[in-house]
Amino acid sequence: MEMMRNHYNGVYLFLMTILAMPMVSLLRRHLSYTTACQYFCTISILPVVSLIQKVTKSEECVFQLIGRYGNIFSVQFGNLTFVVVNGYQLVKEALVHQAEVFADRPHIPLLREIFKGGKGRLKQQRKFVLSALKSIGVSFEERIQEESRYLTEAIEEEKGQPFDPHYKINSAVSNIICSITFGERFEYHDSQFQELLHLLAETLLLIGNFWGQLYNAFPWLMRWVPGPHNKIFKHWKKLKYFVNGVIAKHKEDWNSSETRDFIDCYLKEIEKSKDDSISYFNEENLLCSTLDLFLTGTETSATTIRWALLYMAVYPKIQEKVQTEIDTVIGQSRQPMMDDKENMPYTNAVLNEVQRMGNVVPINVPRMATSDTTLAGFHLPKGTTLIPSLTSIMFDKNVWETPDTFNPEHFLENGQFRKREAFLPFSAGKRVCPGEHLARTELFIFFTTLIQKFTFRAPENVELNFEFTISLTRCPKPFQICAVSRC
């Protein structure tokens, strides 16, 4: 029964996580070829549930659906219809070759509600966030190196005994975002910090679960219905109160000639455009941009690192090869740095394979067509919502030699690192993840530092597995490991 629930969660959230509607049915959607009319196939919910019970992995269900109905099909949740796009070539066509067409974001009721105060041109705000992150990016590496030392010390306190790495890793990664946005980090045991992490984690979980999906399906009804979804708004109010307090403190000692963090960057932009009556740079948008960074800047990186430690504990020979490369290139006397990455092909390959198999973001954020277009022979009218499936790429048997096996050789050729075009953990095109550089730096430095200092093993008489849960990300179920010091 538990396994069946896992399978159900996989396909259920593959279809529902981003647009987040309840009760799925893949139904006939009338689209037209340039030469003739064409209908997508109809699937009722019962055959889908039956299929889920028969397969052993959620991605198997995805590929069986693709095998039956093709790489492009439409799905309707409530009153909204969107098109799911599968396979590397088709996703690349949409996100790269037609990047300008699929540049908008669709209306998602729940996100619209919590970000309702943040108004303005999305492109303008996005461009600023990218610019601000780059302007403080020179200190990314140093901040992450410093935090990795704190993380190492926290893990050393476990003295090789079994522990759940979730709390420590999330604290470390969240501290990077705190440092970038607030200009300060928190002690892992700080009560205010832990409340912040709890509110963020539960908000993400609720947005992605059944109740969040119900809200998106029937927002006009769910606003008046009691239920766990109401916690989202209560938590969001507390988060806004916390961030507003930080912004107020920044304003008190703000110096326009000094930029300490993201909030300072934004305050400077507000000051610069204060005489512009149509400027979208204001404190409400600063609040929304800061909260958006927190929502997107912690969960994916922290989850990927947890997957990495789990895979290392399950595959000790691979972990040993990573340690050998670390000892050769870096040694034990200094910390890893990004310049080491090009000299560490095996470690780089392992990290990429962790991202591929971990599949932390099974589907990409939804895109909306800004004009009529054609994709795979189908006419897609303006306003069509597109969902690119990253799972269909990460486990594609036509792309990967052993798609269902953890195999770093996917990213190696003659001992050298091999880039793979179909490796898209951060999406592709103009709407690629704005925090990609930060995420790559976090993954490399945190991972190499931890493997440099510790050997991760399963607790005695415990068999680790790769069972997962899905909210807005695909994350391993809680597990315990032992971190044995190498010093």
N, C-alpha and C positions, 0 to 999 in steps of 0.2 A: 504493500500500500504506500509506504514512504517513497519507494522508487517511482511508483506511478505518479505521485504528486510532483516529484522532481521533473519528470518528463512533461507533465502538464504545465508546470511553471515555465519550462523552457520555451515551448512553442507559444503558450499563452502570452508571455511577455515579449517574445519575438514579434508578435503581431500587435501587441497593445501598449507596450511600455511608453513610447513617446507620445502618441496621440491619446493613449490611456483611456480607452473606453471599455465598458464591460462586455459581455456576451458577444463573442465573435461569430461572424459567418462570412466566408469568402463567397461573394455572390457575383452574379453575372453583371458585368459593367459594359455598357455599350460604348465602345470606342471605334474609330474607323481607320482602316488603312487608307492610304492615299488613293487606292484604286477600288477598294470594296469595303463593305462593312464587315466588322469582325466582333464576335462576342467572346468575352472571357468565360471560362467554365464555371459552373455553379457547384459549390460544395456546402452542404449543410453541416451543422455543428457535430452531429452524431458520427459521421465518418471520420471527422478530424479527431475526436476523442478516441475512437476505435484505433486509429493509426497510432496515436500517442501511446496507447497501452502496449502496442506490439514492438515498438522500437526501444533500443537500449540507451540512446543518447538524444538530447534535444536537437542537436544538429542533424541527426539522421532523419528526424521528422521534417526538418526544413528541406533537406535534399529530396526526400520522397515527394513532398509537395511540389518542388521545382520540377522533378522528373515527370510528374503527372500533368502539371498545368503551365510549365514553361518558366522562363526567367523574368517574366513581367505579368503581374496579375493585380486585380484591384480588390480592395477590402473595404467593407462598410461597417463603421461603428456608429451606432445611433444614426444621426442625420448626416454624418460626414463620410465622404468616400476618399480614399487615397490609393495611390499606386505603389506597390512594392516592387523594387528593382533588385535583381539578383545577378551575381556573376561579375567578375572583374571588368570585362570589356564593357558591359552595359552600365555599370556603376561609373566607370571612367568616362564614358560618353556623356553621362548626365552631369557629373560633378566637375569634370575638367573641360571637355570640349563644349559643353553647354552651360558653363559656370554662370554666365550672365543671365541666362534664362531662368535657372533655378537658384536665384540669389535671395529670394525672399523667404521669410518664415511664416508658416500658417498660424492662424489663431488657435491657441490652446487655452481653454477657459481657466483652468487652475493657475497656470503661470501668469496669465493676463490679470487674474485677480490679485495675486500676491505682489506683482510688480506694477500694479495699476497706477502708482504715483510716478513711476518712471516713464516719462514721455519724451519723444524726440526722435530724430532720425537715427535709425539703427546703425546705418553705415558710418555716420559721423561719430557715434559713441564707440563703435567697434574700432574704428581707426585710431581714436584717441587711446583706448585701452592698449592696443598693440604698441603704439608709440611710447606710452608711459612705461610699459613693461620693458621695452628695449632701453629706455633711458636709465632705468635702475638695474638693468640686466647685468651690468659689469660686476655687480656684487652678488648675483645669484649663487655663483660657485662658492664663494667664501661663506655665505650664510648657510648653505647646505653642508659644507664641510664642518662648520661649527656645530650644527645641529646633529650631524652624524656622530660627533664625539659624545654629545649628551645621550644619544640613543644607545651607543655602545656601553656607556656607563650604566644606563638603566637596565640593559640586558645582563650585564655582568652581575648585577645584584641578585639575579636568579640562581647563580652559582651552579649552572648546569642542570637544574631541576626543571621538570615540565612546566610550561607556562603558555598562555594564549598570547601571541604576539600582536593581536589586534589593537589593544589599547596603546601600547608603546609606539607602534608604527604610525597609527593615526595621529597621535600627539606630535610626533616628530614632523610629519608631513604638514600638518595643520600649522605648526609653528613657522614653517617657511612662508605660508600665506600671511600669517600674522605679522611676520617680520617685513614682508613686502608691502602690505597694506597699512599696518599700524605703526611700523617702525620698531616693534618690540616683540620678544618671544615670552612664553610663559613656562613656568616650571610644570612638569607633567602632573604633579599632584595638586596644582592650584585649583581650588574649587570653582572659581569663576571660569577658568579655562575649560574644565571638564564639563561644566554646565553648557558652555558654548558648543562643545563637541557633541554633547548629547542632543541638544536642540537641533543641530545641523543633521546629525545622523537620523534622528527620528523623522525630521521633516522630509528628507530624501526618501526614506522608507515609505512614508505615508503617501507621498506624491506618486510613487511607483506601484503601490499596492492596489487591491481591489477597490477600496474606498475612494482613492484618488481617481481611479478610472471611472467610477460611477459619477463623480463630480464632473469630469470632463464630458461624460455622455449626457448628463441631465443637469447642467449647472443651475438652471432656473428652478429645479426641484430640490437639489441637494443643499442649496443655501438655507433651506428651512428644515432640513431633516437632521436630527441628532445622529451622531456617529463619530468614529475615530477621525474622519476627515477634518472635523472642526479643530482638531489639535494642530493641524497645519497652520491655521491662521493665528492661533494662540501662540505657537512657537515663533511664528514669523514676527509677531508683534514684539516679543521679547528680544529677538535678534535685532530688530530695527532699533529698539531702545538702547541696546548695548552699543551698536555701531554709531548711533547718533551721539552717544556720550563720548566716544573716541573722537568723532569729528569735532565736537564742541571743544574738546581739550586741544586738538590740533589748531583750531582757530585762535585759541588764547595765546599760543606761543609760536604762531606761524611767522616765518621769515621768507619773504618772496625770493630772496637770493640763495636760499638753501632748500634743497629737495631731499627729504629724508626717506620718503616712501610714496606709495600710490596716492594716498589722501592729499599729501602736499602737492603732488603733480596736478591733481584735479582742482584744488583750491587756487592754484596758480592760473589754471585755465579759466576758472570762474572770474577771477580778478581781471584777466586779460580781456574778457568778453562782456564785462559788466555794463558797458554802454551800448551793447547790441541787444535791442529789444526782442529779437527773435532767436537769441542764442538758446541752445538746449543744455548749456552747461550751468547747472544750478545744484543746490544742495540735495534736492530730492533725487536727481539723477546720480549724484555722487553716492548717495545711500544705496540706490539700486545697483549701481556698478560694483560697489564694494561687496555687497551681499552676493551678487552673481559670481564674483571671483571666489568667494568662500564656497559656494555651492558646487562649483565646477573644478576648483583647484585642489581639493583634498581627496575626494573619494576615489577617483580613478587611479591616481599614483599610489595611494596607500594600499588599495586593493591589489594592484599589480605587484607590489613588493611582497605582500602576503602570499600571493600565488608563487612568487619566486622562491621564497623560503620553503614553502610546501613542496615544490618540485625538487629542490635541492635535497631535502630530507628523504624524499622517496627515491631519488636517483643519486646515491652517494658517489658513484664513479664519475658522474658528470660534475658533481660538486668538487671532487678531488682535482679534476682537470682544470676547473676554474681557479682553484687555490694555487695550483702549480703555476699557472700563467700570472696570477697576481704576485706570487713570490718572486718570479723571474723579472717581471717588469717594474713592480713597485717595491717589493720587499716588505718588511715589517716596521721599518723605521720612520716611514712617512705616510701621510694620508693619500688616498687616490685623488686624482684631479682629472679634469676633462681632457687634458693633453695626452693622458695615458691611453685613451680610448682607441686611437688609431693603431696602437701597438698591441692591442689585446683582442684579436679577431675572435677567439673562442668565447671569451666573456661576452663580447658584443652579440655573438650568435645566440648564446644561451638566453640573454635578455630578450632578444627579438622573438625567440621561440616561446618564452614565457608569455609574452604579449599575444602571440598568435594563439596558443593553446588556452591561455586564460580567458581570452575573448571577453574582456571586461565590458566593452560596449558592443553588444551583439548587433544593434542596428544604429545607424547614424541619425543625427538629428534631422527632423523633417524639413524638406525644402518645398517652396511653392513657386510654380511657374509664373513669371512676370509677363509672359506673352504666349500665344499659341505656338506649339512646337511639335516635332515628330520624334518618337523614340522607339526603336525596334519595329518600325513600320506602323506604329500606332500614333494617331493624332491625339495630342494632349492639349486641351484648351487652357487658356489663361486661368490661373487660379487653382490648377490641379496640384494637389499635395503629393509629394514624392517621398518615399521612405527607402533609402538605400540599405540593403542588408549586408553588413560587414561579415556576419557569420558565413554567408554563402561564398565569401572570398577566402576567409581564413581557413576553411576546411574543404576547399574545392579540390577534388581528386584530379582535375585537369591541370592544376597549378602546382600542387605539393606532392612530392614523391611518396611520403607516408603521412597523409593529412591527419590521421587519428592517433598518431604516435608522437610523444615528446622527443623531437629529434633535432638538435642544434645543427646537424649537417645540412638542413634546409638552407642555412645562411652561410655555408662555407664552400669554397671551391679551391682545391689544391692548398688547403691550409690557410687561405686568405678569406677575409670577410666578403660575403657576396650579397649585394643589394638585390632585393626582390621587388619588382614593380607592384606585385599584388599584395604586398605587406602594407596595409593601411590602418594601423591602430588609431591614427589621429585624423582619419578621413582624408580628403584630397580636394584639390581645386582652390578657388578663392576663399571658400568658407572653411578652410582647414583650421583646426583647433588653435586659437590665439595663444594658448599656454604651452604649445608643443615644445618650444626650446626649454622652458622651465621644467616640464615633465621629463624630458630626456635627461636633463642634468640631474634631477632628483633620482631617477631610476638608476643611473650609472653610479653615482657617488654613494648613495645609500647602500645599494646592493654590493658593490665591490668592498666597501668598508666593512660591512657585516660578514661577508665571506672571508675577508682578510683576517678578521679577529676571531671568528667562531666557526665551528663545524656544527651544522644543524642536523639533528637526528630525531627519529621517532622515539617517544618514551618506551621504556621496556614493556614488552607484551602488548604493544599497540600497533595496529596496522593502519597507517594513514591512507586516506582516499581523496578523490577529487570531487566529492559531492559539493553542490553549490546551491545558492539561493539567488534570486533576482529581485531587485527593486528597480532602481534606475541603472544599476550596474550588475554584472554577473560576478558574484564574489564567493569565495570558498566558505563552506559552513564552518562554524567555530571549531578550531583544532588546537591541540597543544603539541609543542615540540620542545626539545632540549637544545640549548645553545652551549656547546662545550668550548671553552676558551682554548685558542691555539697557542697562546703565549706561555 
